[in-house]
């Protein structure tokens, strides 16, 4: 019985970890459905931004800026998850390090906009999946800086034409 419960907890933690990954990937690929799917339909959030209280409002706010960028990097690290599988509830903390790059001079200068925060999430297991009920974003640091643009020819895409989508779809083929 203890082994079965431990397996259920591991599966729950992995499902939550996957959802956190979906958030970063969805933001980087500007995949609204992937980002939306991290929350339950009635999920809420608090990013300390006036009027931004739902995933849809966050997507609209973020996309308005993301469309001006050339490279998006949202990394969620140092993830701590506690789960109560019997109650179908969990909490997590994940550090988010986001870097959004805009070209100022093609091939020469870029501006990096950075945001470091911690996401404090309340999760529940409903309708056969783990998703966020509420997220509180604790902003730790943010700003921007100009940098020299030294990067290889860009191969990634800011949408579902990114090569990673074909890779994951290849498992279904």
Secondary structure, 3 states (H helix, E strand, C coil): CHHHHHHHHHHHHHHHHHHHHHHHHHHHHCCHHHHHCCEEEEEEEECCCCCCCCHHHHHHHHHHHHCCCCEEEEEEEEEEEEEECCCCEEEEEEEEEEEEEEEEECCCEEEEEEEEEEEEEEEEEECCEEEEEEEEEEEEEEEEEEEECCCCCCCCCCCCCCHHHHHHHHHHC
